[in-house]
Amino acid sequence: MKGRDYLWCLVHTLLDREDELERFCPECRSRGAEERCPVCGRPASSWAEGSVNTSFDMEKFEQGAGKP
């Protein structure tokens, strides 16, 4: 694929997401567009600066990075 093909895919993915959100009522649309934690679903606006992700496993992360 060329750069323009990736751009085309990205643009159409964004347009599809907008179309999907427009089917919702205003309240659900705003909740759907809100950034949320992929694990617990908590809104990003409630994250404190420097907060710790309790679902993050440092041991697994280090294993994936090739550290002993």
MOPAC internal coordinates of N, CA, C and O (Angstrom, degrees):
PM7 1SCF
backbone

  N    0.0000 0     0.00 0     0.00 0    0    0    0
  C    1.4491 1     0.00 0     0.00 0    1    0    0
  C    1.5183 1   109.17 1     0.00 0    2    1    0
  O    1.2310 1   121.66 1   -31.52 1    3    2    1
  N    1.2874 1   114.43 1   148.48 1    3    2    1
  C    1.4666 1   120.64 1   178.13 1    5    3    2
  C    1.5231 1   109.24 1   -97.85 1    6    5    3
  O    1.2310 1   121.16 1   -10.85 1    7    6    5
  N    1.3288 1   115.40 1   169.15 1    7    6    5
  C    1.4575 1   120.91 1  -179.81 1    9    7    6
  C    1.5140 1   112.71 1   -56.03 1   10    9    7
  O    1.2310 1   120.62 1   140.56 1   11   10    9
  N    1.3208 1   116.42 1   -39.44 1   11   10    9
  C    1.4738 1   119.21 1  -178.81 1   13   11   10
  C    1.5300 1   111.33 1   -67.05 1   14   13   11
  O    1.2310 1   120.28 1   150.43 1   15   14   13
  N    1.3391 1   117.07 1   -29.57 1   15   14   13
  C    1.4642 1   120.20 1   177.84 1   17   15   14
  C    1.5284 1   110.94 1   -68.78 1   18   17   15
  O    1.2310 1   120.78 1   138.76 1   19   18   17
  N    1.3319 1   116.10 1   -41.24 1   19   18   17
  C    1.4650 1   119.95 1   176.76 1   21   19   18
  C    1.5269 1   110.56 1   -64.15 1   22   21   19
  O    1.2310 1   120.43 1   139.00 1   23   22   21
  N    1.3160 1   116.77 1   -41.00 1   23   22   21
  C    1.4581 1   120.84 1   178.27 1   25   23   22
  C    1.5221 1   110.45 1   -62.32 1   26   25   23
  O    1.2310 1   120.34 1   136.52 1   27   26   25
  N    1.3240 1   116.96 1   -43.48 1   27   26   25
  C    1.4685 1   121.75 1   179.24 1   29   27   26
  C    1.5301 1   109.58 1   -59.03 1   30   29   27
  O    1.2310 1   120.53 1   134.11 1   31   30   29
  N    1.3437 1   116.59 1   -45.89 1   31   30   29
  C    1.4658 1   120.78 1   179.86 1   33   31   30
  C    1.5295 1   111.47 1   -62.41 1   34   33   31
  O    1.2310 1   120.69 1   136.91 1   35   34   33
  N    1.3197 1   116.28 1   -43.09 1   35   34   33
  C    1.4598 1   120.52 1  -179.91 1   37   35   34
  C    1.5238 1   111.36 1   -62.73 1   38   37   35
  O    1.2310 1   120.63 1   132.52 1   39   38   37
  N    1.3186 1   116.40 1   -47.48 1   39   38   37
  C    1.4638 1   120.57 1  -178.93 1   41   39   38
  C    1.5215 1   110.57 1   -61.25 1   42   41   39
  O    1.2310 1   120.16 1   135.61 1   43   42   41
  N    1.3166 1   117.30 1   -44.39 1   43   42   41
  C    1.4585 1   119.60 1  -178.30 1   45   43   42
  C    1.5278 1   112.50 1   -71.10 1   46   45   43
  O    1.2310 1   120.05 1   150.27 1   47   46   45
  N    1.3123 1   117.50 1   -29.73 1   47   46   45
  C    1.4620 1   120.07 1   174.15 1   49   47   46
  C    1.5248 1   110.20 1   -65.35 1   50   49   47
  O    1.2310 1   120.52 1   136.78 1   51   50   49
  N    1.3314 1   116.62 1   -43.22 1   51   50   49
  C    1.4705 1   120.48 1   177.86 1   53   51   50
  C    1.5225 1   111.25 1   -64.26 1   54   53   51
  O    1.2310 1   120.31 1   138.89 1   55   54   53
  N    1.3243 1   117.02 1   -41.11 1   55   54   53
  C    1.4629 1   120.32 1   178.82 1   57   55   54
  C    1.5255 1   111.05 1   -65.26 1   58   57   55
  O    1.2310 1   120.14 1   140.21 1   59   58   57
  N    1.3238 1   117.33 1   -39.79 1   59   58   57
  C    1.4634 1   120.61 1   177.73 1   61   59   58
  C    1.5211 1   110.79 1   -62.64 1   62   61   59
  O    1.2310 1   120.33 1   140.33 1   63   62   61
  N    1.3229 1   116.98 1   -39.67 1   63   62   61
  C    1.4702 1   120.50 1   179.04 1   65   63   62
  C    1.5244 1   110.59 1   -64.63 1   66   65   63
  O    1.2310 1   120.55 1   138.82 1   67   66   65
  N    1.3366 1   116.56 1   -41.18 1   67   66   65
  C    1.4700 1   119.72 1   177.50 1   69   67   66
  C    1.5195 1   110.60 1   -62.08 1   70   69   67
  O    1.2310 1   120.29 1   136.18 1   71   70   69
  N    1.3325 1   117.05 1   -43.82 1   71   70   69
  C    1.4652 1   120.79 1   179.06 1   73   71   70
  C    1.5231 1   110.96 1   -61.36 1   74   73   71
  O    1.2310 1   120.79 1   139.92 1   75   74   73
  N    1.3226 1   116.09 1   -40.08 1   75   74   73
  C    1.4564 1   120.92 1   179.67 1   77   75   74
  C    1.5276 1   110.55 1   -63.86 1   78   77   75
  O    1.2310 1   120.18 1   136.43 1   79   78   77
  N    1.3319 1   117.25 1   -43.57 1   79   78   77
  C    1.4629 1   120.76 1  -179.60 1   81   79   78
  C    1.5233 1   112.09 1   -67.25 1   82   81   79
  O    1.2310 1   119.79 1   149.76 1   83   82   81
  N    1.3249 1   118.00 1   -30.24 1   83   82   81
  C    1.4636 1   120.34 1  -178.21 1   85   83   82
  C    1.5201 1   112.78 1   -69.33 1   86   85   83
  O    1.2310 1   119.90 1   164.46 1   87   86   85
  N    1.3217 1   117.80 1   -15.54 1   87   86   85
  C    1.4631 1   120.74 1   178.17 1   89   87   86
  C    1.5198 1   111.85 1   -77.00 1   90   89   87
  O    1.2310 1   120.06 1   162.16 1   91   90   89
  N    1.3358 1   117.48 1   -17.84 1   91   90   89
  C    1.4576 1   121.95 1  -176.29 1   93   91   90
  C    1.5231 1   111.58 1   -84.83 1   94   93   91
  O    1.2310 1   121.23 1   -19.29 1   95   94   93
  N    1.3378 1   115.26 1   160.71 1   95   94   93
  C    1.4599 1   120.19 1   172.19 1   97   95   94
  C    1.5336 1   107.14 1   -69.72 1   98   97   95
  O    1.2310 1   119.77 1   -16.41 1   99   98   97
  N    1.3451 1   118.04 1   163.59 1   99   98   97
  C    1.4710 1   119.96 1  -177.07 1  101   99   98
  C    1.5335 1   114.44 1   -55.52 1  102  101   99
  O    1.2310 1   120.12 1   140.15 1  103  102  101
  N    1.3242 1   117.38 1   -39.85 1  103  102  101
  C    1.4682 1   119.63 1  -179.29 1  105  103  102
  C    1.5291 1   111.19 1   -66.52 1  106  105  103
  O    1.2310 1   120.32 1   134.06 1  107  106  105
  N    1.3263 1   116.99 1   -45.94 1  107  106  105
  C    1.4703 1   120.51 1   179.55 1  109  107  106
  C    1.5235 1   110.84 1   -68.68 1  110  109  107
  O    1.2310 1   120.21 1   147.08 1  111  110  109
  N    1.3149 1   117.20 1   -32.92 1  111  110  109
  C    1.4637 1   120.90 1   178.49 1  113  111  110
  C    1.5283 1   110.41 1   -63.41 1  114  113  111
  O    1.2310 1   120.47 1   136.72 1  115  114  113
  N    1.3366 1   116.71 1   -43.28 1  115  114  113
  C    1.4664 1   118.89 1   179.95 1  117  115  114
  C    1.5245 1   110.77 1   -68.16 1  118  117  115
  O    1.2310 1   120.01 1   143.69 1  119  118  117
  N    1.3324 1   117.58 1   -36.31 1  119  118  117
  C    1.4674 1   120.34 1   176.48 1  121  119  118
  C    1.5214 1   111.08 1   -68.28 1  122  121  119
  O    1.2310 1   119.97 1   143.79 1  123  122  121
  N    1.3327 1   117.66 1   -36.21 1  123  122  121
  C    1.4592 1   121.40 1   179.80 1  125  123  122
  C    1.5138 1   112.89 1   -70.06 1  126  125  123
  O    1.2310 1   120.29 1   150.65 1  127  126  125
  N    1.3165 1   117.05 1   -29.35 1  127  126  125
  C    1.4622 1   121.20 1  -179.04 1  129  127  126
  C    1.5270 1   111.97 1   -86.92 1  130  129  127
  O    1.2310 1   120.59 1   171.43 1  131  130  129
  N    1.3266 1   116.49 1    -8.57 1  131  130  129
  C    1.4568 1   121.63 1  -177.51 1  133  131  130
  C    1.5305 1   110.61 1   -75.06 1  134  133  131
  O    1.2310 1   120.72 1   -40.56 1  135  134  133
  N    1.3199 1   116.23 1   139.44 1  135  134  133
  C    1.4656 1   120.23 1   176.76 1  137  135  134
  C    1.5190 1   108.74 1   -75.24 1  138  137  135
  O    1.2310 1   120.90 1   -49.83 1  139  138  137
  N    1.3268 1   115.88 1   130.17 1  139  138  137
  C    1.4628 1   120.79 1  -177.60 1  141  139  138
  C    1.5209 1   110.84 1  -132.81 1  142  141  139
  O    1.2310 1   121.21 1   -20.39 1  143  142  141
  N    1.3126 1   115.30 1   159.61 1  143  142  141
  C    1.4600 1   121.51 1   175.05 1  145  143  142
  C    1.5281 1   108.02 1   -67.53 1  146  145  143
  O    1.2310 1   119.47 1   -49.06 1  147  146  145
  N    1.3387 1   118.61 1   130.94 1  147  146  145
  C    1.4599 1   119.93 1  -179.49 1  149  147  146
  C    1.5272 1   113.27 1   -70.80 1  150  149  147
  O    1.2310 1   119.54 1   166.36 1  151  150  149
  N    1.3209 1   118.48 1   -13.64 1  151  150  149
  C    1.4610 1   121.16 1  -178.36 1  153  151  150
  C    1.5276 1   111.31 1   -95.31 1  154  153  151
  O    1.2310 1   120.37 1   123.11 1  155  154  153
  N    1.3393 1   116.89 1   -56.89 1  155  154  153
  C    1.4661 1   119.75 1  -174.04 1  157  155  154
  C    1.5280 1   113.23 1  -100.49 1  158  157  155
  O    1.2310 1   119.79 1   163.94 1  159  158  157
  N    1.3372 1   118.01 1   -16.06 1  159  158  157
  C    1.4557 1   121.24 1   179.17 1  161  159  158
  C    1.5129 1   114.77 1    83.42 1  162  161  159
  O    1.2310 1   119.96 1  -174.85 1  163  162  161
  N    1.3278 1   117.67 1     5.15 1  163  162  161
  C    1.4694 1   120.79 1  -179.77 1  165  163  162
  C    1.5242 1   109.87 1   -68.35 1  166  165  163
  O    1.2310 1   119.58 1   -43.32 1  167  166  165
  N    1.3386 1   118.41 1   136.68 1  167  166  165
  C    1.4723 1   121.04 1   179.83 1  169  167  166
  C    1.5261 1   111.98 1   -60.70 1  170  169  167
  O    1.2310 1   120.28 1   -36.97 1  171  170  169
  N    1.3196 1   117.06 1   143.03 1  171  170  169
  C    1.4630 1   122.38 1  -179.55 1  173  171  170
  C    1.5202 1   111.46 1   -62.16 1  174  173  171
  O    1.2310 1   120.28 1   152.28 1  175  174  173
  N    1.3262 1   117.07 1   -27.72 1  175  174  173
  C    1.4639 1   119.97 1  -179.43 1  177  175  174
  C    1.5289 1   111.97 1   -64.68 1  178  177  175
  O    1.2310 1   119.89 1   159.47 1  179  178  177
  N    1.3394 1   117.81 1   -20.53 1  179  178  177
  C    1.4659 1   120.22 1  -179.86 1  181  179  178
  C    1.5243 1   112.48 1   -93.15 1  182  181  179
  O    1.2310 1   120.18 1   179.35 1  183  182  181
  N    1.3269 1   117.26 1    -0.65 1  183  182  181
  C    1.4663 1   120.46 1   177.82 1  185  183  182
  C    1.5194 1   108.62 1   -75.43 1  186  185  183
  O    1.2310 1   120.53 1   -49.45 1  187  186  185
  N    1.2939 1   116.60 1   130.55 1  187  186  185
  C    1.4645 1   121.09 1   176.94 1  189  187  186
  C    1.5243 1   109.07 1   -82.79 1  190  189  187
  O    1.2310 1   120.71 1   -28.29 1  191  190  189
  N    1.3143 1   116.25 1   151.71 1  191  190  189
  C    1.4698 1   121.17 1   177.31 1  193  191  190
  C    1.5243 1   108.42 1   -60.35 1  194  193  191
  O    1.2310 1   120.51 1   -53.20 1  195  194  193
  N    1.3160 1   116.63 1   126.80 1  195  194  193
  C    1.4578 1   121.12 1   179.74 1  197  195  194
  C    1.5140 1   113.89 1    75.10 1  198  197  195
  O    1.2310 1   120.03 1  -162.79 1  199  198  197
  N    1.3329 1   117.56 1    17.21 1  199  198  197
  C    1.4558 1   119.43 1  -179.47 1  201  199  198
  C    1.5259 1   110.72 1   -69.19 1  202  201  199
  O    1.2310 1   121.00 1   -20.96 1  203  202  201
  N    1.3038 1   115.69 1   159.04 1  203  202  201
  C    1.4559 1   122.16 1  -176.35 1  205  203  202
  C    1.5183 1   109.23 1  -102.63 1  206  205  203
  O    1.2310 1   120.91 1   -45.67 1  207  206  205
  N    1.3214 1   115.86 1   134.33 1  207  206  205
  C    1.4547 1   121.48 1   175.80 1  209  207  206
  C    1.5232 1   107.52 1   -82.65 1  210  209  207
  O    1.2310 1   120.06 1   -72.01 1  211  210  209
  N    1.3265 1   117.48 1   107.99 1  211  210  209
  C    1.4615 1   121.38 1  -175.72 1  213  211  210
  C    1.5221 1   112.48 1   -67.85 1  214  213  211
  O    1.2310 1   119.42 1   159.87 1  215  214  213
  N    1.3147 1   118.70 1   -20.13 1  215  214  213
  C    1.4599 1   120.74 1   179.89 1  217  215  214
  C    1.5248 1   112.34 1   -88.40 1  218  217  215
  O    1.2310 1   119.75 1   175.72 1  219  218  217
  N    1.3341 1   118.08 1    -4.28 1  219  218  217
  C    1.4607 1   121.54 1   179.99 1  221  219  218
  C    1.5229 1   109.57 1   -77.21 1  222  221  219
  O    1.2310 1   120.73 1   -50.09 1  223  222  221
  N    1.3272 1   116.21 1   129.91 1  223  222  221
  C    1.4636 1   121.96 1  -179.45 1  225  223  222
  C    1.5224 1   108.72 1  -110.48 1  226  225  223
  O    1.2310 1   120.29 1   -77.62 1  227  226  225
  N    1.3292 1   117.05 1   102.38 1  227  226  225
  C    1.4620 1   122.17 1  -176.97 1  229  227  226
  C    1.5239 1   111.29 1   -61.08 1  230  229  227
  O    1.2310 1   120.20 1   143.03 1  231  230  229
  N    1.3279 1   117.23 1   -36.97 1  231  230  229
  C    1.4657 1   120.55 1  -179.38 1  233  231  230
  C    1.5320 1   110.93 1   -62.15 1  234  233  231
  O    1.2310 1   120.15 1   134.05 1  235  234  233
  N    1.3221 1   117.31 1   -45.95 1  235  234  233
  C    1.4693 1   120.49 1   177.71 1  237  235  234
  C    1.5242 1   110.91 1   -64.91 1  238  237  235
  O    1.2310 1   120.41 1   141.91 1  239  238  237
  N    1.3210 1   116.82 1   -38.09 1  239  238  237
  C    1.4577 1   120.97 1   178.94 1  241  239  238
  C    1.5221 1   110.53 1   -61.67 1  242  241  239
  O    1.2310 1   120.74 1   134.18 1  243  242  241
  N    1.3208 1   116.19 1   -45.82 1  243  242  241
  C    1.4615 1   119.87 1  -179.76 1  245  243  242
  C    1.5227 1   111.68 1   -66.77 1  246  245  243
  O    1.2310 1   119.77 1   145.05 1  247  246  245
  N    1.3260 1   118.04 1   -34.95 1  247  246  245
  C    1.4634 1   120.88 1   176.43 1  249  247  246
  C    1.5203 1   110.49 1   -64.88 1  250  249  247
  O    1.2310 1   120.47 1   139.70 1  251  250  249
  N    1.3169 1   116.70 1   -40.30 1  251  250  249
  C    1.4619 1   121.08 1   178.76 1  253  251  250
  C    1.5128 1   112.16 1   -68.34 1  254  253  251
  O    1.2310 1   120.32 1   153.28 1  255  254  253
  N    1.3277 1   116.99 1   -26.72 1  255  254  253
  C    1.4621 1   121.48 1   179.71 1  257  255  254
  C    1.5204 1   111.48 1   -85.15 1  258  257  255
  O    1.2310 1   120.02 1   179.18 1  259  258  257
  N    1.3340 1   117.57 1    -0.82 1  259  258  257
  C    1.4541 1   121.30 1   178.17 1  261  259  258
  C    1.5131 1   114.50 1    85.13 1  262  261  259
  O    1.2310 1   120.12 1  -166.39 1  263  262  261
  N    1.3218 1   117.37 1    13.61 1  263  262  261
  C    1.4675 1   120.46 1   177.77 1  265  263  262
  C    1.5244 1   108.77 1   -88.46 1  266  265  263
  O    1.2310 1   119.90 1   -31.89 1  267  266  265
  N    1.3323 1   117.80 1   148.11 1  267  266  265
  C    1.4799 1   120.50 1  -179.58 1  269  267  266
  C    1.5059 1   113.05 1   -70.39 1  270  269  267
  O    1.2310 1   120.10 1   180.00 1  271  270  269

